[in-house]
Structures are given as C-alpha cells and as structure tokens.
C-alpha cells in the first residue's frame, strides 16, 4: 500500500510544502502531493507553488496566526532554496 509519506517523497516537495498546497487549494494532502508533482513539471509550476505559499502566509497573518505564518515562511525559504529556477 502506498502511504501519504510515499507520495510526498515521490512528488519532489517536503511535507510542509505539500501541506501548504493542500491548505491553499482546500484539498486532501494526498491530492496536494499529486498536484505538486504535476506542477513541478509545468513551465510555470514553480511560480504557482511559490504564489500558493505566499498566499497562505498572507492569510495566516491576516488571521493573526503568527506561528503558522512563521512555519509557512520556513517552508517558502526551503522551497526557494531547492527550486532556484523561480528566482529571476
């Protein structure tokens, strides 16, 4: 049986990055892992993931959830360090 952890490992993102996509898209984590894998293969997919995580950070800050915003910011920093093609 394939687990969520297997799917996350296969998709090319960390668990925190996948969870940010799930939060942004309001989908289960397993669907977010599949979405991540597809987005990373698309021409502007890295940019889309970047925008999702930034949107999640802004939403957390608007609700006053600084702890979650900080966790998302750490995920964003990791994402950008591992996907430098986003940097122009």
N, C-alpha and C positions, 0 to 999 in steps of 0.2 A: 504494500500500500504506500502510495506517495503522500508524504506529510506536507504541511504548510512550510516547515523548515526546508524541506527538499525543494519546493517550488521557489522559495525565496533565494536559496543558494543558486538555483538554476537561472533566475531572472537577471542577475547581474547587479542587483542593488542590495543594500543592507536591510535588515528588518525595519529599522527606523525609517528609512526612505520609503519602503513599501507601505508602512503604516501611514505615512504622510499622504501617499497617493490614495489609500483607502479612505482616509478622513476627508480628503478633498473631494473625491468622487462619490462618497457615500456608498461604497461597495464593500463586500467582504474582503478580508486580507488576501484570500486565495485569488480572487478576481483582480485585485490590485497587483499581485505578483505577475499574473499573466499580462496585464496591461503594461506593466513596467517592461517586461521582456519585449513586447511589441513596440513600445515607444522608443526603446533604445536602438531599434533597427530602423526607425524612421528618420528622414532627413532632419526634421526639426524637433524630434522627440526629446532630446536632452533639454532643449529650451522649454518644452511643455512641462517636463517634470520640474525644472527649476521654478517655473511660474506657479505650479501647484504648491510647492513647498513654501514659497514666499507668500502666497495667498493664505495658507494655513497659519503662518507666523502672524500675519496681519490680523486674522480672525481671532487668534488666541490673545493677542494684545488688546483688541477691541473688547473682548470679554473680561479683560483683566487677569488672564491666566498666564502670568509671567513665567511660571515654572515650565509649562508646556511650550510656550514660545521659545524658551531657552533650549529645551530638548529639540525642538524643530530646527532652531538655528544651528545646533551642533550637527544635525542630520544634513542641513544645507551645506555647511562647511565641508563635511566629508564628501558629499555628492560633488561639489565643485572641485575638490582636490582629486577625485578619482575620474572625473569627466571634464578634463580641461578644454575639450573641444567647444564647450559652451562659452568660454572666455574669448572675447573678440579682440 
